[in-house]
């Protein structure tokens, strides 16, 4: 069994340094005067900060990345939000592309009644897609409003 008289000299030096550090912290933060603070002014912070834990445990945090690489080309253009949070038919392209496609179809001159009916069907599809996107936007806005309030 180890007793205090059998410990290495470095243990005593470390104990003295730690005691000196505790005393300097008590003096710096005026811990002895803490009892004179009224209860109405005290702020209790029960959650330790990471920096305080690191100092306590003697750890040094490294912010060096362990891996560094660039995302593949076209990574961000391929990512699509989910159906419920964005819009209908994201495969038609961006909203600007949909508007330009709609205007191209609208400006197209038909040569037969069959082409005219196909044009009207496509135009009504675009109008219905815009209407559903508006509904989704309205629903998401109400959900966000509900979550805020």
Buried (B, 14 or more C-beta within 10 A) or exposed (E): EEEEEEEEEEEEEEEEEEEEEEEEEEEEEEEEEEEEEEEEEEEEEEEEEEEEEEEEEEEEEEEEEEEEEEEEEEEEEEEEEEEEEEBBEBEBEEEEEBEEBBEEBEEEEEEEEEEEEBBEEBBEBBEEBBEEBEEBEEEBEEEEEEEEE
